[in-house]
Amino acid sequence: MSVADLKSLIKASPHLQIIDARLLKDFDRTQVIPGAKWRDPTQVTQWAESLDKTKPVVIYCVHGHKVSQQVVDHLRQSGFTALRLTGGIEEWKEQKGATVKLK
């Protein structure tokens, strides 16, 4: 999914499930997409159970490649509607997407 698509989806679905799946070494608490929750991508089996299968899940990592794709693949195999943010958080920031500090 593109940055523009995610911005539109956030406006239309304020309770959207957004997961920051950056590896811990790449994670920056001061810059996450509003509404996102950080989850360790290496532990997807454990935290996937806490997600709502009736709502889409948007996954992003640093650049939107390997890490987020692996998480999306796992979630899809588990019955979720999972979408990957193309370009990750870096593309989000490049296109002036808002970021917030994770509490």
Secondary structure per residue as TSV (DSSP state, phi and psi in degrees):
chain	resnum	aa	ss	phi	psi
A	1	M	-	360.0	144.0
A	2	S	-	-82.5	165.6
A	3	V	H	-59.4	-44.6
A	4	A	H	-60.5	-41.4
A	5	D	H	-62.8	-41.7
A	6	L	H	-67.6	-40.5
A	7	K	H	-58.7	-43.4
A	8	S	H	-65.3	-42.2
A	9	L	H	-65.2	-38.3
A	10	I	H	-62.5	-41.7
A	11	K	H	-65.4	-39.0
A	12	A	H	-79.8	-28.5
A	13	S	-	-131.5	82.3
A	14	P	T	-62.0	-18.7
A	15	H	T	-102.0	25.6
A	16	L	-	-60.0	142.5
A	17	Q	E	-88.2	114.4
A	18	I	E	-120.7	126.2
A	19	I	E	-118.0	124.0
A	20	D	E	-85.3	109.9
A	21	A	-	-108.4	29.6
A	22	R	-	-67.6	143.5
A	23	L	-	-60.4	150.9
A	24	L	G	-52.9	-39.5
A	25	K	G	-65.7	-21.5
A	26	D	G	-102.3	-7.8
A	27	F	-	-73.8	136.4
A	28	D	-	-128.1	105.6
A	29	R	T	-59.1	-23.1
A	30	T	T	-82.7	-9.1
A	31	Q	-	-138.5	89.7
A	32	V	B	-126.8	155.9
A	33	I	-	-68.4	134.8
A	34	P	T	-52.3	132.0
A	35	G	T	90.4	-9.6
A	36	A	E	-77.0	151.9
A	37	K	E	-122.2	134.4
A	38	W	E	-79.4	134.6
A	39	R	-	-137.0	138.5
A	40	D	-	-67.5	117.7
A	41	P	G	-65.0	-20.3
A	42	T	G	-79.9	-6.6
A	43	Q	G	-117.7	24.7
A	44	V	H	-55.6	-35.6
A	45	T	H	-59.8	-38.3
A	46	Q	H	-74.1	-47.1
A	47	W	H	-85.3	-16.7
A	48	A	G	-58.7	-30.9
A	49	E	G	-62.1	-22.8
A	50	S	G	-85.4	-5.6
A	51	L	S	-86.8	156.9
A	52	D	-	-92.4	114.2
A	53	K	T	-68.1	-14.4
A	54	T	T	-84.7	-6.7
A	55	K	S	-120.8	144.3
A	56	P	-	-63.3	152.6
A	57	V	E	-121.7	125.9
A	58	V	E	-103.1	129.0
A	59	I	E	-115.3	136.6
A	60	Y	E	-139.2	155.7
A	61	C	-	-132.1	-151.7
A	62	V	S	-68.4	-55.9
A	63	H	S	-116.2	0.3
A	64	G	S	77.1	31.2
A	65	H	S	-113.1	-115.7
A	66	K	H	-56.7	-51.7
A	67	V	H	-62.9	-53.0
A	68	S	H	-66.9	-34.1
A	69	Q	H	-65.3	-39.1
A	70	Q	H	-63.9	-40.3
A	71	V	H	-65.9	-45.6
A	72	V	H	-58.5	-45.7
A	73	D	H	-58.9	-44.8
A	74	H	H	-62.3	-46.8
A	75	L	H	-63.2	-41.3
A	76	R	H	-62.5	-41.7
A	77	Q	H	-64.1	-23.1
A	78	S	T	-93.8	6.0
A	79	G	T	96.2	9.9
A	80	F	-	-90.7	154.2
A	81	T	-	-90.5	100.4
A	82	A	E	-115.6	135.6
A	83	L	E	-124.9	143.4
A	84	R	E	-105.8	132.5
A	85	L	-	-77.6	112.5
A	86	T	T	-63.1	127.5
A	87	G	T	88.1	-9.2
A	88	G	H	60.4	-160.2
A	89	I	H	-64.8	-30.2
A	90	E	H	-64.4	-43.4
A	91	E	H	-68.0	-38.3
A	92	W	H	-56.6	-49.1
A	93	K	H	-67.8	-38.8
A	94	E	H	-59.3	-36.7
A	95	Q	T	-93.5	22.4
A	96	K	T	63.5	31.2
A	97	G	-	-70.6	142.7
A	98	A	-	-67.8	146.0
A	99	T	-	-130.4	154.5
A	100	V	B	-133.6	164.8
A	101	K	-	-85.4	130.3
A	102	L	-	-75.7	130.4
A	103	K	-	-79.4	360.0
